[in-house]
Amino acid sequence: MTDRRDDLLRQAYAYALEHGLADLSLRPLAAAIGSSPRVLLFLFGSKDGLVRELLARARADELALLDRVRGGGLAEVAEAVWSWLAAPEHRALLTLWLEGYSRSLLAPDGPWADFARAAVQDWLDILADAQPSSDTVEAEAERTLVLAVLRGALLDLLATGDVERTSRAVRTIMAEYGQT
C-alpha cells in the first residue's frame, strides 16, 4: 500500500506544481493521476491531509535544494540562495511555496498551519550557518535583513519574471550593507 501511496503523492505533487493548490479539487486531481477521490481520501485521510503532505514535500524539496548552498560566509550563501531562487527551473516550486506561505497567514488553522513560520525559520537557519557568530542580536538582524531582501526580490521576480532587474536589486542592497 505504501508504494501506491508514495506513487500517488509523487504524482499529486507534480500536479500541484503545475496547477497550484488554491483550487485543488480531488476529482480532477484523481482523474489526472489515475486514481479516484475515494482512494485519495483513504490514503491521505482528507483533502487537508493531502494538502499538508504536498506542502511538506514542497518544503523538503526546497530544503534539499537550499542545503546545497551551505558553506562559506553570509555573502556567498546569500548569492547562492539568490541564484537558486532566480533559476527558472525552480519557478513552479517557489510559486507553490508562496501559495503555502500566504495561505498559512490567511488560514492559520487549516492544512497550511505553521507553514510560513517554519519557512522563515528554515531560511534563517541556513543563513545563520553562514555567520561565524550567529548568536548575537546583530547577527540575527543581519540575517533577517538578508532574508527580507531575498524574499522581497523573490516575490517581485515571481510577479514579473524580471530576473535581471531583481538580481541587480539584490546585488545592490547586499553591496550597500556590505554583504557582497
MARNU-711016 format. One record per residue: residue number from 1; residue in three letters; z, x, y of N, C-alpha, C in turn; chain. Coordinates in steps of 0.2 Angstrom, whole numbers. Each point is the difference from the previous one (the first is absolute). Layout:
N
[NUM,'ALA',[Z,X,Y],[Z,X,Y],[Z,X,Y],'A']
...
//
This chain:
180
[1,'MET',[0,4,-6],[0,-4,6],[0,4,6],'A']
[2,'THR',[4,6,0],[0,4,6],[-7,3,2],'A']
[3,'ASP',[-4,2,-5],[-7,2,2],[-4,-5,3],'A']
[4,'ARG',[1,-6,-2],[-4,-5,3],[3,-1,7],'A']
[5,'ARG',[6,0,1],[4,-1,7],[-2,5,4],'A']
[6,'ASP',[0,7,-2],[-2,5,4],[-7,0,2],'A']
[7,'ASP',[-5,-2,-5],[-7,-1,2],[-1,-5,5],'A']
[8,'LEU',[3,-6,0],[0,-5,4],[3,2,7],'A']
[9,'LEU',[5,4,0],[3,2,7],[-5,5,3],'A']
[10,'ARG',[-3,4,-4],[-5,5,3],[-6,-4,3],'A']
[11,'GLN',[-2,-5,-4],[-6,-4,3],[2,-4,6],'A']
[12,'ALA',[6,-3,0],[2,-4,5],[1,5,7],'A']
[13,'TYR',[2,6,-2],[1,4,6],[-7,2,3],'A']
[14,'ALA',[-5,1,-4],[-6,1,3],[-3,-6,3],'A']
[15,'TYR',[2,-6,-2],[-2,-6,3],[3,0,7],'A']
[16,'ALA',[7,1,0],[4,0,6],[-3,5,6],'A']
[17,'LEU',[-2,6,-3],[-2,5,5],[-7,-2,3],'A']
[18,'GLU',[-4,-4,-3],[-6,-3,2],[1,-6,5],'A']
[19,'HIS',[5,-4,-3],[0,-7,4],[7,-1,3],'A']
[20,'GLY',[5,4,0],[6,0,3],[5,-5,-4],'A']
[21,'LEU',[5,-1,3],[5,-4,-3],[2,-7,4],'A']
[22,'ALA',[-2,0,6],[2,-6,5],[-2,-6,-3],'A']
[23,'ASP',[-6,-1,-3],[-2,-6,-3],[-1,0,-7],'A']
[24,'LEU',[4,4,-3],[0,1,-8],[1,-7,-3],'A']
[25,'SER',[-5,-2,-4],[1,-6,-4],[-1,2,-8],'A']
[26,'LEU',[5,-2,-4],[-1,2,-7],[-6,-2,-3],'A']
[27,'ARG',[-3,-6,1],[-6,-2,-3],[-6,5,1],'A']
[28,'PRO',[-2,1,6],[-5,5,1],[1,7,-2],'A']
[29,'LEU',[6,2,0],[2,7,-2],[-1,0,-8],'A']
[30,'ALA',[3,-5,-3],[0,0,-7],[-8,0,-3],'A']
[31,'ALA',[-4,-4,4],[-7,-1,-2],[-3,7,1],'A']
[32,'ALA',[1,4,5],[-3,6,2],[2,5,-5],'A']
[33,'ILE',[6,0,-3],[3,5,-4],[-1,-2,-8],'A']
[34,'GLY',[-3,-5,-1],[0,-3,-7],[6,-2,-4],'A']
[35,'SER',[4,-4,4],[6,-2,-2],[1,-7,2],'A']
[36,'SER',[6,-3,-1],[1,-7,3],[7,0,4],'A']
[37,'PRO',[0,-5,4],[7,0,4],[6,0,-4],'A']
[38,'ARG',[-1,-4,-6],[6,0,-4],[2,6,-3],'A']
[39,'VAL',[-5,4,-2],[2,7,-3],[3,4,5],'A']
[40,'LEU',[-3,0,6],[3,4,6],[7,-2,1],'A']
[41,'LEU',[2,-7,0],[7,-2,1],[4,2,-5],'A']
[42,'PHE',[-2,0,-6],[4,2,-6],[1,7,0],'A']
[43,'LEU',[-5,4,2],[1,8,0],[4,2,6],'A']
[44,'PHE',[0,-3,6],[3,2,6],[5,-5,3],'A']
[45,'GLY',[2,-5,-4],[5,-5,2],[-2,-5,5],'A']
[46,'SER',[-3,2,5],[-2,-4,6],[-6,4,4],'A']
[47,'LYS',[-2,-4,5],[-5,3,4],[4,5,4],'A']
[48,'ASP',[6,-1,3],[4,5,3],[1,6,-4],'A']
[49,'GLY',[1,-1,-6],[2,6,-4],[-7,4,-1],'A']
[50,'LEU',[-5,-3,0],[-7,4,0],[-1,4,6],'A']
[51,'VAL',[2,-4,6],[-1,3,6],[5,6,1],'A']
[52,'ARG',[6,0,-2],[5,5,0],[-3,6,-4],'A']
[53,'GLU',[-3,-1,-6],[-2,5,-4],[-7,3,3],'A']
[54,'LEU',[-4,-3,3],[-6,2,4],[3,5,6],'A']
[55,'LEU',[5,-3,3],[2,4,6],[3,7,-3],'A']
[56,'ALA',[4,-1,-5],[3,6,-3],[-5,5,-2],'A']
[57,'ARG',[-6,-2,-3],[-5,4,-2],[-3,3,6],'A']
[58,'ALA',[-1,-3,6],[-3,2,6],[4,6,3],'A']
[59,'ARG',[7,-2,0],[5,5,2],[0,7,-4],'A']
[60,'ALA',[-1,-1,-7],[0,6,-4],[-6,4,1],'A']
[61,'ASP',[-6,-4,0],[-6,4,2],[0,4,6],'A']
[62,'GLU',[3,-3,5],[0,3,7],[5,6,-1],'A']
[63,'LEU',[6,-1,-3],[4,6,-1],[-2,5,-4],'A']
[64,'ALA',[-4,-1,-5],[-3,5,-4],[-5,4,4],'A']
[65,'LEU',[-4,-3,4],[-5,3,4],[4,4,6],'A']
[66,'LEU',[4,-3,3],[4,3,6],[4,6,-3],'A']
[67,'ASP',[2,0,-6],[4,5,-3],[-4,7,0],'A']
[68,'ARG',[-6,-1,0],[-5,6,-1],[1,4,7],'A']
[69,'VAL',[2,-3,5],[0,3,7],[7,4,1],'A']
[70,'ARG',[4,0,-5],[7,3,1],[-2,8,0],'A']
[71,'GLY',[5,3,4],[-1,7,0],[-2,2,7],'A']
[72,'GLY',[3,5,3],[-2,2,7],[5,-3,5],'A']
[73,'GLY',[-1,1,6],[4,-2,5],[-2,-7,2],'A']
[74,'LEU',[3,-3,5],[-1,-7,2],[-7,-1,3],'A']
[75,'ALA',[-2,5,4],[-7,0,3],[-5,0,-6],'A']
[76,'GLU',[0,4,-5],[-5,0,-5],[1,-7,-4],'A']
[77,'VAL',[6,-2,-1],[0,-6,-4],[-3,-6,4],'A']
[78,'ALA',[2,0,6],[-3,-6,5],[-7,0,0],'A']
[79,'GLU',[-3,6,0],[-8,1,0],[-2,-2,-7],'A']
[80,'ALA',[3,2,-5],[-2,-2,-7],[0,-8,-1],'A']
[81,'VAL',[6,-2,2],[1,-8,0],[-6,-3,4],'A']
[82,'TRP',[-1,2,6],[-5,-3,4],[-7,0,-4],'A']
[83,'SER',[-2,6,-2],[-6,1,-4],[-1,-5,-6],'A']
[84,'TRP',[6,-1,-3],[0,-5,-6],[-1,-7,3],'A']
[85,'LEU',[4,-1,5],[-1,-7,3],[-7,-2,2],'A']
[86,'ALA',[-3,5,3],[-6,-1,4],[-6,0,-5],'A']
[87,'ALA',[1,2,-7],[-5,1,-5],[-3,-7,-1],'A']
[88,'PRO',[-6,-1,0],[-3,-7,-1],[2,-3,-7],'A']
[89,'GLU',[1,4,-5],[1,-2,-7],[7,-3,-1],'A']
[90,'HIS',[4,0,6],[7,-2,-1],[1,-7,4],'A']
[91,'ARG',[-6,-2,3],[0,-6,5],[3,-6,-4],'A']
[92,'ALA',[-2,-2,-6],[2,-6,-4],[7,1,-1],'A']
[93,'LEU',[3,5,-3],[7,1,-1],[4,-1,6],'A']
[94,'LEU',[-2,3,6],[4,0,6],[-1,-7,3],'A']
[95,'THR',[-5,-3,-1],[0,-7,3],[5,-5,-4],'A']
[96,'LEU',[0,1,-7],[5,-3,-4],[7,2,2],'A']
[97,'TRP',[1,6,1],[6,2,2],[2,-3,7],'A']
[98,'LEU',[-4,0,5],[1,-4,6],[2,-7,-1],'A']
[99,'GLU',[-4,-3,-4],[1,-7,-2],[8,-1,-3],'A']
[100,'GLY',[1,4,-4],[7,0,-3],[5,1,5],'A']
[101,'TYR',[-1,5,4],[5,2,5],[1,-6,5],'A']
[102,'SER',[-5,-2,3],[0,-6,5],[3,-6,-3],'A']
[103,'ARG',[-2,-2,-6],[3,-6,-4],[7,1,-1],'A']
[104,'SER',[3,6,-1],[7,1,-2],[4,-1,7],'A']
[105,'LEU',[-3,1,5],[3,-2,7],[0,-7,1],'A']
[106,'LEU',[-5,-4,-2],[-1,-7,1],[4,-4,-5],'A']
[107,'ALA',[0,2,-6],[3,-3,-6],[5,4,-3],'A']
[108,'PRO',[5,2,3],[5,5,-3],[3,-2,-7],'A']
[109,'ASP',[0,-6,-2],[3,-2,-6],[-5,-2,-5],'A']
[110,'GLY',[-7,1,1],[-5,-1,-5],[-1,6,-4],'A']
[111,'PRO',[-6,0,-4],[-1,6,-4],[-1,6,4],'A']
[112,'TRP',[-1,0,7],[-1,5,4],[7,4,2],'A']
[113,'ALA',[5,-4,-2],[7,3,2],[1,7,0],'A']
[114,'ASP',[2,3,6],[2,7,0],[-6,5,0],'A']
[115,'PHE',[-6,-3,-1],[-6,5,0],[-1,4,6],'A']
[116,'ALA',[1,-2,6],[-1,4,6],[6,5,1],'A']
[117,'ARG',[6,-2,-1],[6,4,0],[-1,6,-5],'A']
[118,'ALA',[-2,-1,-6],[-1,5,-5],[-6,4,2],'A']
[119,'ALA',[-5,-2,3],[-6,4,2],[2,5,5],'A']
[120,'VAL',[4,-3,5],[2,5,5],[4,5,-3],'A']
[121,'GLN',[5,-1,-4],[4,5,-3],[-4,5,-4],'A']
[122,'ASP',[-5,-3,-4],[-5,5,-4],[-3,5,5],'A']
[123,'TRP',[-3,-2,5],[-3,4,5],[5,5,3],'A']
[124,'LEU',[5,-3,2],[5,5,3],[3,5,-5],'A']
[125,'ASP',[0,-2,-6],[3,5,-5],[-6,6,-1],'A']
[126,'ILE',[-6,-2,0],[-5,5,0],[0,5,6],'A']
[127,'LEU',[1,-3,6],[0,4,6],[7,4,0],'A']
[128,'ALA',[5,-3,-2],[6,4,0],[0,6,-5],'A']
[129,'ASP',[-4,0,-5],[-1,5,-5],[-3,6,4],'A']
[130,'ALA',[-4,-1,5],[-4,5,4],[4,3,5],'A']
[131,'GLN',[6,-2,1],[5,2,6],[5,5,-3],'A']
[132,'PRO',[0,6,3],[5,5,-3],[7,-3,1],'A']
[133,'SER',[2,-3,5],[7,-3,1],[-1,-7,1],'A']
[134,'SER',[-1,-4,-5],[-1,-8,1],[6,-4,1],'A']
[135,'ASP',[6,3,0],[6,-4,0],[3,-1,7],'A']
[136,'THR',[-4,2,5],[2,-1,7],[-3,-6,3],'A']
[137,'VAL',[3,-2,6],[-2,-6,3],[-7,1,4],'A']
[138,'GLU',[-1,7,2],[-6,2,3],[-6,0,-5],'A']
[139,'ALA',[2,2,-6],[-5,0,-6],[-2,-7,-2],'A']
[140,'GLU',[5,-4,0],[-2,-7,-1],[-4,-3,5],'A']
[141,'ALA',[2,1,6],[-5,-3,6],[-7,3,-1],'A']
[142,'GLU',[0,7,-1],[-7,3,-1],[-4,-3,-5],'A']
[143,'ARG',[3,-1,-6],[-4,-3,-5],[-2,-8,1],'A']
[144,'THR',[5,-3,3],[-1,-7,2],[-6,-1,5],'A']
[145,'LEU',[0,5,5],[-6,0,5],[-7,2,-4],'A']
[146,'VAL',[0,5,-5],[-6,1,-3],[-2,-6,-4],'A']
[147,'LEU',[5,-3,-4],[-2,-6,-3],[-3,-6,4],'A']
[148,'ALA',[3,-1,6],[-2,-5,4],[-7,2,3],'A']
[149,'VAL',[-2,6,1],[-6,2,2],[-5,-2,-5],'A']
[150,'LEU',[1,3,-6],[-4,-1,-6],[-1,-7,-2],'A']
[151,'ARG',[5,-4,0],[0,-7,-1],[-4,-4,5],'A']
[152,'GLY',[1,1,6],[-4,-3,6],[-7,2,0],'A']
[153,'ALA',[-2,6,-2],[-7,2,0],[-3,-3,-6],'A']
[154,'LEU',[4,-1,-6],[-3,-3,-6],[-2,-7,2],'A']
[155,'LEU',[5,-4,3],[-2,-7,2],[-6,0,4],'A']
[156,'ASP',[-1,4,5],[-6,0,4],[-6,2,-4],'A']
[157,'LEU',[1,5,-4],[-6,2,-5],[-2,-6,-4],'A']
[158,'LEU',[5,-3,-3],[-2,-6,-5],[-3,-6,4],'A']
[159,'ALA',[2,-1,7],[-3,-5,4],[-7,2,2],'A']
[160,'THR',[-1,6,2],[-7,2,3],[-4,4,-4],'A']
[161,'GLY',[2,4,-5],[-4,4,-4],[-1,7,3],'A']
[162,'ASP',[2,1,6],[-1,6,4],[4,6,-2],'A']
[163,'VAL',[-3,3,-4],[4,6,-3],[0,6,5],'A']
[164,'GLU',[-5,1,4],[0,6,5],[5,-2,5],'A']
[165,'ARG',[0,-6,3],[4,-1,6],[8,0,-2],'A']
[166,'THR',[1,-3,-6],[7,0,-2],[3,7,-2],'A']
[167,'SER',[-5,4,-3],[2,7,-2],[1,4,6],'A']
[168,'ARG',[-4,-1,5],[1,4,6],[7,-2,3],'A']
[169,'ALA',[2,-7,0],[6,-2,3],[6,3,-4],'A']
[170,'VAL',[-1,0,-7],[6,3,-4],[0,8,2],'A']
[171,'ARG',[-5,3,0],[0,8,2],[3,1,7],'A']
[172,'THR',[-2,-5,5],[2,1,6],[8,-1,1],'A']
[173,'ILE',[2,-5,-3],[8,-2,1],[4,6,-4],'A']
[174,'MET',[-3,2,-6],[4,5,-4],[0,7,4],'A']
[175,'ALA',[-5,1,3],[-1,6,4],[5,0,6],'A']
[176,'GLU',[0,-6,3],[5,-1,6],[7,1,-2],'A']
[177,'TYR',[2,-2,-6],[7,0,-2],[1,6,-4],'A']
[178,'GLY',[-5,5,0],[1,6,-3],[0,0,-8],'A']
[179,'GLN',[-4,-5,-2],[0,-1,-8],[-6,3,-3],'A']
[180,'THR',[-5,1,3],[-6,3,-3],[-3,5,5],'A']
//
